[in-house]
Amino acid sequence: MKLMYDLPAQDEQVYQSLASPGENKLYCIPFDYLDGHRVSGFMLMTDVAVYKLLAGKLLERWPLTDLSGLTTEVMYGSGALYGKVKGHSTMLCQFNTGRNLPRYSLMVTAFDRYEEDGLKTAMTSDEPERHCPKCGRPFMAGTKVCPF
């Protein structure tokens, strides 16, 4: 399962302008919804902070030291990543459940590990992709064949 998507050039420039020297990217996962609209944004988790990037803009940056209790929640038609920011429950992003819930769940597991003993390297997953990389539709059950 892919956990490190390439940032679009404009988002990469924003990240590079804000990153601390020696900051390491661990996860870069798409998010799909913002304020009820479809978008193509990215949540980037480093060993220092979580960045919410969209179309060359930094929407939010949360230092890991300000975050606690990351969780995912399945909602009607989408999912969400929640966390406590300085003790206040906050929706960090909203995403396509079928495509990205496993990715965000692994990110939550990695964050739990960070809270316990620090986050030095990214966790990986050998789980195969379940969706077509071209159209995004689910593969036929038990196959890697796109029905479209």
N, C-alpha and C positions, 0 to 999 in steps of 0.2 A: 504494500500500500504506500502510495506516495505521500510523504510528509514534508517535503521541501520543494514547493513550487517556486519557479523563477518569478521574481518580482518584475513587473513592467519597468522599463527604463526610468520613467518619471518617478515611480515609487522608490526605486533603488536609489535615485539621487537624493530624495528626501531622507531616506534612512541613513545614507552615508553622511549626510550633513549633520545628523543628530547623534550618531553612534559614538560611544566612548571608545578611546583607543583600546584595542584588544577585545572588544565586544564580539562574541561569537553567535552567529545565527544557529538556532536549534530546530525550529519548525517554522514553516511558512505555509499557511493553509487558507484557502479562499473562504470568504463569506459572501452571501448572496443577496441579503436584504438589508435595507436601511430605511427607517421611517416609512415602512409599507411599500417601498419601491424595490424593484430588482436592480442590483448593482454587481459590479465585479471588483470587490475589494479583497484585501489580504490581512490576515492576522499574523504578525511576525513575532515569534517568541525568541528572545536571545537569553544569554546567561545573566542579563542585567535588567531587561524590561520586556513588556509586551507592547507592540506597536499596532495600531489600527490604521491602515493605509488605504486610500481610495483616490484614484485618478490624480496622482501627483500631490496629494495633500495628506498631511498627518491629521487624522481625526482625533486620535487619543494616543497617549503614551502613559503606561502604568509601570513604574518601577516595581520589580518583583518584591521588594521590601514593603511596598504599600498594598500588595495583594495577598489574599488568603482565601481558602475554601473554594477553589474553582470547581464548578460542576457543569454538567450539560443537562438540558431539559428538552424533552420532546414535546412539541406543541402541535397544533393542527396544521399540517402542511409544511412545517419547518422545525428547526431546532434552535436552541440558543446556548451560548456560553455565558455563564454567570460567574461572578466572583465578588468577594467582599473587597471594596476599595476603601482603605482606612476604616474598616469596620462596617461600611454601608453596602448592602447587597445591590449590585449593579449588573445590568445586562451588558456584556462586553461586545457581543455580536450575535447576529442571527444568520442561519445557514440552511442549505438544503439538507434535510435529514438523511435521505437515502444515500446521498453521495458523500457527505462529510461527517456524519455522526461518529463513525469509527475513528476518523482522524482526530476530531476534537476530544473524544474519549481518551485516546492515547496521550494527547497533550495534557489532559487533566491528571492522568496517572503520573506523567513526568513531573508535573507541578507538585503533586503530593510528595514525590520523592525529593524535590527541591526543599519543600517545607521541612522534611525530616532530616536530610543530611547534605543539602546543597546540590546544585545541578551543574555537573561538569561536562557531560556529553549527552547528546540526544539519544532517546530510545528509538529503536527501529522496529519495523513490522514486516514480516514475510507474508502477511495476508495478501492474497491477490486482489487486484482491482475488480470491482463488481459492475463497473459502468464503462461504456464505450468512451474512449478518449476523444473521439471526434464529435459525437452528438450528445454525449452525456446520459443517454438512456441506459437503463439496466440491461445487462446481458441476459440471455435466455437462461433459465434455471440450470445450474450445474455446468454451464459452459462459459466460454469466452467469446461467444458469438452474438453480435449485435443483430437484433431482429430487423433493423432498418438499414 
